[in-house]
Amino acid sequence: MSTADVVIVGGGIAGAAAAWALARHGTTDVIVCERDTVGSGGTGKSSGVVRCHYGVPSLAAMAWKGLSVFENALDVLGDDVGFVPAGYVVGVGPDNADALRANLATQRALGVAAEEVGHDEVERLWPAARLDDFAAFGWEPRGGYGDAYRTAQAFAAAARREGVRVRQGTSVTGLLVDAAGVRGVRLGSGQEIATRTVVVAAGPWSVGLLASLGIELPVRAVREQIVLVAPGADLRGVPVFSDLVSLQYVRPEPEGQLLVGNSDLSRPEPADPDRYPDRADPAFVEATVEKVAQRFPGLPDPAVTGTYAGCYDVTPDSNPVIGPTGVDGLFVAAGFSGHGFKISPAVGELLADLVLDGRSRDPTVPEHDFRLSRFAEGDLLVSPHPYAGAGGIR
């Protein structure tokens, strides 16, 4: 039987970040169990947008902390994680202009570099875009996009250098408990790892593991689709554009394509995370083409070049669960609802704080916000200034 001070179930970006953060705090007797390879699950399907534009203050603070890691990845993680500081612009219609300004004020109070800009500035940044139906814009000059898969690999590699063991091709099929709390995990091979601390960071697969102990984790898998568009011009210098009027987001790919995603969460599509179509549906492609044509009439010769699909692990308030489960020594980090990449460095730090100290060391990221019990208490984590039509993503 193997032993460890901490076992992390799941080698996606949350689990890898937790291993890295624990190692940074001197806890290196850690085993990460990943059933496939690091970053091979939902992490590998992330669209990689980096922004701090959240109405929930703790999420904005986490994204701001994460940004400094992405910007300094070579020094902090020892590897380039593909971060491109292209900037981030968000545009809203008249019904959301007041919410935008309130959210920008909240973000600035946390130290985030964010400001309101006018139509002229956005036209300079995105000359191909039609802007007349926007009422206001927010701008983050330090935003951009990155590569979630490379980032997870970098977290794992940095943790390994400190002595953390990353066991790929190692599935966890059960959580073991006794009168004192968690006592270990059972692997698909039948072997066990003895430990008094387990972090379950297995995305939608976390639900079944916790359910075996009678712990209800309100997370469902929701399929999300992405369309890749060749714009017909070199747009690699444009910023990420979050369009909360037509409910889409667009960012350049390093090779020059545009990645186009969906911001309309009014009709979520439940999915089996082990079996779902990994290409966009024809109807979704058609709707995306229409949105892109309406928003970016200045593109000279746009053409769809590819599609893919992935799964979000979504909670009732579209915000993550990070914290204890009620079983001593057993923690969960799941339900990231599409936010996981940009906040991953701060997620790792929060998990390390909770495992080692039982509380967050950062007053801008209170552990209370992310507690599992908030759902039973009816105290959901929501923005005080939500956007009509797109509240769940902000």
C-alpha positions, 0 to 999 in steps of 0.5 A: 500500500502506498501512502501520502500526506495528500492525494489529489484525484484528478490531473486537470488544471485544478488538481495540478494547480493544487499540487503546485501550490501545496509544494510551494508551501512545503508539502511535497508528499503528494500524489496526483491520480489522473485516470488518463494524462494531465490536462486531458479532460475538460482542461484540454477543451478550454477556450483559454480566455483570460479576464478579470471581468466578474461581478462576484468580487472574489472571482475577480480577485482570483482572476487578478491573482492568476494573471500575474502567474500567466504573465510571469510563467517562465519565472513562476512555473519554469515554462511558457504557458502560451499566454498572449496579452492581447487585451480584453474588451466587453461590450453591453447594450443599454440595459446592462450599461449600469451593471457594467460600470458598477462591475468595473468599479468593483474590479478597480477597487480590487486593484484590477486594471479595468476601465470604461472606453468609448466606441472610438477606442473599440473601433481602433482595437477591432476595426472589423466590428459593427458597434452601433448597438453597444451602449458601453464597453469595459477594457482590460489591457492586461487580459488576453488568452492562453493555453489551459493544457500547457498551463496544467502541464506546467503546474504538474511539472513544477510540482514534480520538481519539488517531489510531488508524484503525478501518476497518470493512467491511474483511476480512483474508483473509491474514497475510503473513510473510517470513524476519523474521516477519510483514510485513503483512496482505492484505485482501479487496479484494486490497490489503495493509497493511505492518506488522511487528506484527499482533494477531489478535483475530477470535474463532473466525475467528482459527483459519483465519487462523493455520492458514494459517501452520501455527499451531494455535489450539485454539478452537472455536465453541460456541453459547449461548442466552439467554431473556428473561423478563418477571417480572411485577414491577419487579425492576430493583434486584436483583443478578446471580444466578449459581446454581451449583446449578441451573446458570443465571444471571439478571440484570435488563435496564434495561427490567425484563426478566430475562436468563436464561443457561445455566451447564451446559457439560456438553454444548456445542453446536458451531456454525459462527460464520457460520451458526447459529440465532440464537434459542433452541431450544424445548427450551432455552426449556422447560428454562429456564422450569422452572429459573426457576419452581423457583428464583424461585417468588415471581415473580408472573406470569413470561412469556417475551418473547424469545430469542437465541443467540450463539457463544463461542470456547472453548479446551480449558481455557475460558480465553483465549489472549493472546500471541505465536504463534511468528512474530515480531511476530504475536500472538493474543487469542482463545478468551475462552470467555465471559469477554471482556467483563468482562476486556476493559480488562485484555486491552487492557493486556496486549496493549499490554504484550506488543506494546511490552515483550514482557511484562506490566507487572502481576505479578497478570496474568502473560503465562505464564498465557495463552500458546498453548503451554500446550495442547501442554505439557499445562499448562492454565490451571485453577482450583485450587478448581473447582466441581463441575458448573460448573468451566469457567465459573469 
